[in-house]
């Protein structure tokens, strides 16, 4: 298993400090994931306990960067391939569409006031 990223360590410390007796479900494995940059904090819902909250757009952007860095050459060889579109499709199906129980994180689409 790889070492935790610095950001994942900070997220874990934050959760442990504020909710030491709770297991807050985070996206990715224990070492972290590209979704860590989209972590906004923890919210509380009555009768469900604390839930991790993620920024949808930040997660998709991070995933698109990860896809673009893929060394298989798909984005170089296929001019119609787009890492953002692929990330959006992946996120919509595999993350937003995933239910992993009562602790499933909340995904936020931010309201733009401009």
N, C-alpha and C positions, 0 to 999 in steps of 0.2 A: 504494500500500500504506500502511496506517495505521501509526502509530508503535507500538512495543511498549509494552505495559502495564508498569508498574513491577514487578508480580509476575512477569511473564514474563522481564523483564530479570534479576531475582534468581534465577529458576530456571535461566536460561541461564548465568549467572555461576557458580552452584553446580556445574552439570554440567561447565562448562569448567575450573573449578578442580580438580575431583577426577578427571575423565576427559577430559583435554585431547585425547587422540588418538582418542576414540570419538564417534560420532554417535548420541546417545541420542534415540530417537524420542519426541516429546511429542505429546499430543493438540492439535488446533487448528493454525492456521497460525503463521507466524513472529512475528506480532504478538501472539499469545496467544489464549486462548479462555476461556469461562466455566469450563471444566474446570480451569484453573490453580489455583483455590482447593482442588481436590481432590488436587493433587500432594502426595504424602507424602515422596517421595525417590527413591532409586535402589537397586535390589537387584541382586544378581549371581547368575546361574545358570551353573553350569559349562558350558563349551562354547558359551554363548550370549552371554556378555558382560553388560555392565550394561544393565538394563531399568528404564524409568520405572515408578513404582508410584503408583496413584491410589486414593483412597478412593471407593468406589462411591456411598455416600449423599451425600457432599459434592458429587460431580459431578451427581447427579440433582437435588439441591436447587438448585444453581447454574443448571442447565438450566431448572428449573421457574420460577425467578425471571426468566430470560431470556424464557421463553414468556409469562409473566404481563405482562411489560413490552411485549409485542408490541402495536403500535398498530393492528392490523387490527380490533380490537373483538370478536374471537371469544369472549373470556372475559366480555365484557359482554353480548353478544347471545344467547349460548347458556348457559342456566343449568345444563345438564348438563356443559358443558365444564370441565375441571379441569386447570390447568397441570401439577400434580404427576403426575397419571395420564398425561398426554401425554408428559411428560419421561421417566417411567419406561419407557413403551413405546418412545420414541425411543432412549433409552440402551440398552435391552436389545437392540434389533434392530441399531441403527447403530453402537454402540460395543462392547458386549460381544460382539456377533455378528460383528464385523469382524476379519479376519485380514489384516495388512499385512506379513507375513513374520516372520522370526526376531526382529525388534526390536519386535514388538507389545508395548505396555505391559501390565503386570499390573494387574488391577483387584481390589482387596481389599474384602471384606465384613468389617467389624470384628466381633469377638466381644465381647459385652457381659457383663462379669463380675458384674453386679449381680443 
